[in-house]
Amino acid sequence: LYNRNHFLELMDTAAERAVTAGQIASLAYIRLDRYASLLAETGLAGIDLLLTDLANLLRAHFAGSAQLARFGDDVFSALLIGQSAEQSQHSLQELLKKVEGHLFDVNGRTLQTTLSIGVAGLNEKTPRAQDVVDRAHRCADELASGNALKLFNPADELAAAASRGSTLAQPGRRPLDGRRLKPRQDQTGHHQNGCGDPGRGDGRHWRLHLRLREGLFVPDQ
């Protein structure tokens, strides 16, 4: 399997081809469930054996149809050229079933585990390869119960962006709207040297008050 750095180079190439040549692809971010508990149970040597067995299972499953990498301690990645995220879904669901039913032999002990897989596509609108990795990563993170697959949905990203922007509409942070302001002027005094010339002012000082209409909040001073 490739290492992370080389895999990211492959992703950059795939993203460029998607934009310049219209060659679609998809990224599967494949994370081992219960990694921390498995590590505590088997130790470093044991978890390495389990991951090696899992790597062999991935190779057999994809059978050369994907570029595979050990992306992190508990993460593998698969770049599937010529397949959209939707087209890769069936194969990845089959992978979930295979791993769920697989018996991992670790130093004479039989263990079982599952995967969480996030998937994101590369196409002519792909901004950057790293954006695709981040999208697939987030999808995997959202699978709290594990043993599941989630495809990136652009609508989710728009909703997240809207949610981040909504903090501006919280009490104390809402932008001021001129239609909700009611101005009032109060005379505060008279300038001793005022000459009453309209072009130069009439010599009086004024204070402008902005009173908020109902339903609008402003930050505490």
N, C-alpha and C positions, 0 to 999 in steps of 0.2 A: 504494500500500500504506500501511496505517496505521503510525504509529510505535509504539514499545514502550509508552509511557505510555498512549496511547489504547487500545491493545489490552488492557492490564491492566484498564482501566475496563470494556471489553466483557466480559472474563472475570469481573469482579465481578458484573456484571448477569446473566450466564449462570449463575453459581453461585447467585445469589439465586433465579432462576426455577426452577432445578433443585430447590431446597429447597421453595419455596413453591407452585410450580405443577406440579412433577413433569416439567419439560421437560428431557429428557436432552440432552447435548452431549458433544463430545470435543475434545481439544486435540492437535494434531500439532506437535511440536517438530522442525523440519526443519533439520538442520545440514549445511553443505557439507563434504564430506570433503577432506582434504589442503589446507585453506585456507592454512596457513603456506607450504607449498611452492609453491602457485599464486601467492601474493602475491610470493614471492621471484622467481618466474619471470617474472611479468608486470608487477610494479610496481603502485602504487596505481591509476593510470589504467586499467591492464589489468584488474585485479580488479573495478573498478567496472563495466566493460563486461560482464564475465562475469556479475556479480550482477544487472545489469539484464536481461540475456538470460534468466537463470534466473527472475527475477521475472515476466517476460512468459510464460514457460513455465508457471509456477504459476497465473497468472491464467487461461490457456487451459485448463489441466487441470481446475481447480475450477469454472470457468465460472459464477461467482456463487454457488456453493453453500457457500462458506466466507468468513469474515472473515480477510483476510490481513494480515500485518504483517512489516516488517523488524525483527526482534526483537533482533538483535545484529550484530556485524561479519560473522559467518559463519552466522547463524541467521535463518530465517524461521519464522513460526508461522501456524497455520491453526486457526480455531475453527469447528467443524462443528456447527451447531445441528440438533437432531433426530436425531443419529446417535450411537450408542454407540461406544466404542472398537473393539469387534468389528465393528460395521457399517461402520466407516470403513476397515477393514483392506484390503479388496480394492482400493478406489480408491487407497490409498497405495502398495500394492504395484505397481500400474500406474504410478504416478508414479516409483517407483524405476527401473522399466524404461525409461521415457521419458528420464529424465535420463542414465542409463547409456549409452544409445544416441545421445544428442544431441551434435552437434558445435558447440562454442562458438567463434565467430569473434572473436578478440581481436587487433586491429591486424594483420590479415592472417594470423594464426597460428590453427591449428585445435587446440583443446584439448578434452579430455574429463575428466569428473569424475563423482562419485557422491554420494549422500546417505546420512545416517544419520537415521532418524526414530524418535523416541520418542512414544508415544501414551498419554494418560490420559483417563479419562472423568469427566464431571460428572453427578451424580445427586442424589437426595434426601438422600444420606448425605455429600455433599461438605462437608468442614469449612470450607475457605477456598479461594478461587481460587488463591492463591499456592501452596498445597499441591499443587494439580493441576499447576501449572507446574513445580514441583520434581520431581514424579513423572515427568513426561514428559522433563524434562531428564536425570534419572538414567538413564532407559531409553536415551536417545540416547548417554549417556556409556559405557554398558556395551557398545556396539557397536564394539569396538576395531578390527575389520577393515573397517568401513564397508559401504556399499551394502546396508543391511539395515533391518529394521523390528522394533521391540520394543514390545509392549503392556504397560502396567503391570499387574502381578499383585499383589494385596494380600498374597498369601502370601509374596512376596519381601520386602515391607516388614516383615512379622512376623518373618521369619527374620533380617533385618538387626537388628531391635530385640533379638531374642534373643541375637544374636551380640555386640552391644554390652553387654548385660547379663551375658554369660558371663564378662566380665573379673572379676566378683566371685567366680567359682569358681576362678580361677587360684591357684596356690600363693602364699601370703602374703596373699590377699585373700578367702579363703573365709569366709562367716559362721560363727560358732560355733554348734554344735548341742549342746544340753544333754545329749543322749544319748551324746555322745562325750567328755564330760568326767568325770573321776574325781576327786572332792574328797578332800583329806586335811588334817587339822588337826595342827599341831605346837605344843606349848607352848614359849613363848620366854622366859618369866620369871614372876616373882611380884610383884604390886604390894604395896608395903609397907603401904598403908593398907586393903587388902582386908578385908572383914568377913565374907566367906563367906555373906552373905545372897543366896539364889537370885534374889531380885528385883532385886538390885543388882550381881550378878556375884560370882564367888568370888575376885576379886583376882588371877587369873592372866591373862596376855596370850597370845593365840593367833594364829597365822599360818595363813591359809587358802591351800592350794596347789591349783591346778587342773592336773591332769596330763592331757594329751591322749591319747585312745586312738588306736590305729593308724589311719592313713589321713587325718589332718587336719593341716593346716599353719597356722601363725599367722605374722603379720609379724615380721620381725627387729626387735629392740628397739635 
